[in-house]
Amino acid sequence: MLDIDFVRAQFPAFSEPSLQGQAFFENAGGSYACQPVIDRLTRFYTQRKVQPYGPFAASAAAGAEMDEARSRLAALLGVDSDELSFGPSTTQNTYVLARAFRQFMQPGEAIVVTNQDHEANSGPWRRLEAEGIEIREWKIDPDTGHLDPEALEPLLDEKVRLVCFPHCSNVVGEINPVTEITARAHAAGAFVCVDGVSYAPHGFPDVGELGPDIYLFSSYKTYGPHQGIMVVRRALAEVLPNQAHFFNGDVLTKKFTPAGPDHAQVAACAGMADYVDGLAAHHGCEAHELHDLMRAHETRLLQPLLDAVSGRNGVRLLGPRDAANRAPTVALALPSSAEAAAAELATRGIMAGGSDFYAVRPLQAMGIDPARGVLRLSFVHYTSEEEVAKLIEALDAVL
């Protein structure tokens, strides 16, 4: 079982006086940062805030720490270090990849997108339609938000070059079977791009084992600084056109990041690996086994919350009611303003959000007015049983 006291001791936010008495349930918008990340960021700005990879000691140390972040995170994700790149955000990374695919593809060829995605893994690809690329939409079930793998099959033919879908929706919460979907797309000759932003906080995935050609997530939602992390497997990266300076075209870690990296934040990302390694060592398990420990803790806490909200009159729970099939990201469609409900929860010590959360397409597909939005309650493995009980009590009063 996950040692929740040890976990919370690694996050300064839980001992911060200004946050006492408040339970944090907007983790899907960005998690707390762990102490190793904060320590590395502080050290970089204090000791190594110079141009990296130079001949003097501070510069060499800066470059070495940036390289460490890449190599250790790549190992955690089961890919080679030069298959991992850092960018300013997942949205920006996706836009760059979309431009690369536009140059790679011929007019009339197709990309499959879903209406379950956050707009970051939908909009950049859809914009290519104006440039002659056919866009095919893989639609969710309007009642449940479910993305049926069988419904992908009719969309696949020899014209499809790319299939884009989320590992987990940021409002539906259901975990999609990445390996199965990837196999279907690969069998049709298409590459696969997975948006992992809403899944990675719940256990770093083994991208190498899952199989997609592209996997994207945001380190500020996985206990780190504000960076977008992008895995592009070598077989695809080598054939896509260069998006960086012409002299960086043969360097995979630079090829799809035209802007210069944020040196300090890249270096601080190694603190995420420090945290995972420390947590695994404390629990006497391997890093990949830690994923299951984290998920088990989240699932145990999530089921009572799902039970508490699923039977309420006038409240619509999006996604599965079984905690085992979803991430602890719970979106509720209310008869009144979701933003107002979040504000009322704040008076009761619950930090949550009411918005469309850039999930306008899935909300519209499920008949929900994006202007009214949904109340989103999201947590991760550092959330305690007591905090979930406090949330349920507050919901009883507000809803």
BELJO-V966987 format. One record per backbone hydrogen bond with DSSP energy under -0.5 kcal/mol. NH is the residue of the N-H (numbers start at 1). CO is the residue of the C=O. If there is no record, write none. Layout:
nh=NH co=CO
nh=NH co=CO
This chain:
nh=4 co=2
nh=7 co=3
nh=8 co=4
nh=9 co=5
nh=10 co=6
nh=10 co=7
nh=11 co=8
nh=12 co=10
nh=14 co=11
nh=15 co=12
nh=16 co=12
nh=16 co=13
nh=19 co=16
nh=20 co=17
nh=22 co=19
nh=23 co=349
nh=25 co=23
nh=25 co=351
nh=27 co=378
nh=29 co=26
nh=30 co=27
nh=31 co=220
nh=34 co=223
nh=35 co=10
nh=37 co=34
nh=38 co=34
nh=39 co=35
nh=40 co=36
nh=41 co=37
nh=42 co=38
nh=43 co=39
nh=44 co=40
nh=45 co=41
nh=46 co=42
nh=47 co=43
nh=48 co=43
nh=48 co=44
nh=50 co=48
nh=53 co=59
nh=60 co=56
nh=61 co=57
nh=62 co=58
nh=63 co=59
nh=64 co=60
nh=65 co=61
nh=66 co=62
nh=67 co=63
nh=68 co=64
nh=69 co=65
nh=70 co=66
nh=71 co=67
nh=72 co=68
nh=73 co=69
nh=74 co=70
nh=75 co=71
nh=76 co=72
nh=77 co=73
nh=78 co=74
nh=78 co=75
nh=79 co=74
nh=83 co=80
nh=84 co=81
nh=85 co=230
nh=87 co=228
nh=93 co=89
nh=94 co=90
nh=95 co=91
nh=96 co=92
nh=97 co=93
nh=98 co=94
nh=99 co=95
nh=100 co=96
nh=101 co=97
nh=102 co=98
nh=103 co=99
nh=104 co=100
nh=105 co=101
nh=108 co=132
nh=109 co=106
nh=110 co=159
nh=111 co=134
nh=112 co=162
nh=113 co=111
nh=113 co=136
nh=115 co=138
nh=119 co=358
nh=121 co=118
nh=122 co=119
nh=123 co=119
nh=124 co=119
nh=126 co=122
nh=127 co=123
nh=128 co=125
nh=129 co=126
nh=130 co=127
nh=131 co=128
nh=132 co=129
nh=133 co=128
nh=134 co=109
nh=136 co=111
nh=136 co=134
nh=138 co=113
nh=138 co=136
nh=139 co=137
nh=141 co=146
nh=145 co=141
nh=148 co=146
nh=149 co=147
nh=151 co=148
nh=152 co=149
nh=153 co=149
nh=153 co=150
nh=155 co=152
nh=156 co=152
nh=156 co=153
nh=160 co=157
nh=161 co=110
nh=162 co=110
nh=163 co=191
nh=164 co=112
nh=165 co=193
nh=167 co=195
nh=168 co=195
nh=169 co=174
nh=173 co=169
nh=175 co=325
nh=176 co=167
nh=176 co=174
nh=178 co=176
nh=181 co=177
nh=182 co=178
nh=183 co=179
nh=184 co=180
nh=185 co=181
nh=186 co=182
nh=187 co=183
nh=188 co=184
nh=188 co=185
nh=189 co=186
nh=190 co=185
nh=191 co=161
nh=193 co=163
nh=194 co=214
nh=195 co=165
nh=196 co=194
nh=196 co=216
nh=199 co=196
nh=200 co=196
nh=201 co=197
nh=202 co=199
nh=203 co=200
nh=207 co=77
nh=207 co=205
nh=208 co=77
nh=210 co=206
nh=211 co=207
nh=213 co=192
nh=214 co=192
nh=215 co=231
nh=216 co=194
nh=217 co=229
nh=219 co=227
nh=220 co=227
nh=221 co=218
nh=222 co=219
nh=224 co=219
nh=227 co=225
nh=228 co=87
nh=229 co=217
nh=230 co=85
nh=231 co=215
nh=232 co=83
nh=232 co=230
nh=233 co=213
nh=236 co=233
nh=237 co=233
nh=238 co=234
nh=239 co=236
nh=240 co=236
nh=241 co=100
nh=243 co=255
nh=248 co=245
nh=249 co=246
nh=251 co=248
nh=252 co=250
nh=254 co=251
nh=255 co=251
nh=256 co=252
nh=257 co=254
nh=263 co=261
nh=266 co=262
nh=267 co=263
nh=268 co=264
nh=269 co=265
nh=269 co=266
nh=270 co=267
nh=271 co=268
nh=272 co=269
nh=273 co=269
nh=274 co=270
nh=275 co=271
nh=276 co=272
nh=277 co=273
nh=278 co=274
nh=279 co=275
nh=280 co=276
nh=281 co=277
nh=282 co=278
nh=283 co=279
nh=284 co=280
nh=284 co=281
nh=285 co=280
nh=289 co=286
nh=290 co=286
nh=291 co=287
nh=292 co=288
nh=293 co=289
nh=294 co=290
nh=295 co=291
nh=296 co=292
nh=297 co=293
nh=298 co=294
nh=299 co=295
nh=300 co=296
nh=301 co=297
nh=302 co=298
nh=303 co=299
nh=304 co=300
nh=305 co=301
nh=306 co=302
nh=307 co=303
nh=308 co=304
nh=309 co=305
nh=310 co=306
nh=311 co=307
nh=312 co=309
nh=315 co=312
nh=316 co=333
nh=317 co=315
nh=318 co=316
nh=318 co=331
nh=319 co=144
nh=323 co=321
nh=325 co=322
nh=326 co=323
nh=327 co=173
nh=329 co=327
nh=330 co=328
nh=330 co=377
nh=331 co=171
nh=331 co=329
nh=332 co=375
nh=333 co=316
nh=334 co=332
nh=338 co=372
nh=341 co=337
nh=342 co=338
nh=343 co=339
nh=344 co=340
nh=345 co=341
nh=346 co=342
nh=347 co=343
nh=348 co=345
nh=349 co=346
nh=350 co=345
nh=351 co=23
nh=351 co=349
nh=352 co=350
nh=353 co=376
nh=355 co=374
nh=359 co=356
nh=363 co=359
nh=364 co=360
nh=365 co=361
nh=366 co=362
nh=367 co=364
nh=368 co=363
nh=370 co=368
nh=372 co=369
nh=373 co=369
nh=374 co=355
nh=375 co=332
nh=376 co=353
nh=376 co=374
nh=377 co=330
nh=377 co=375
nh=378 co=25
nh=378 co=376
nh=379 co=328
nh=383 co=380
nh=388 co=384
nh=389 co=385
nh=390 co=386
nh=391 co=387
nh=392 co=388
nh=393 co=389
nh=394 co=390
nh=395 co=391
nh=396 co=392
nh=397 co=393
nh=398 co=394
nh=399 co=395
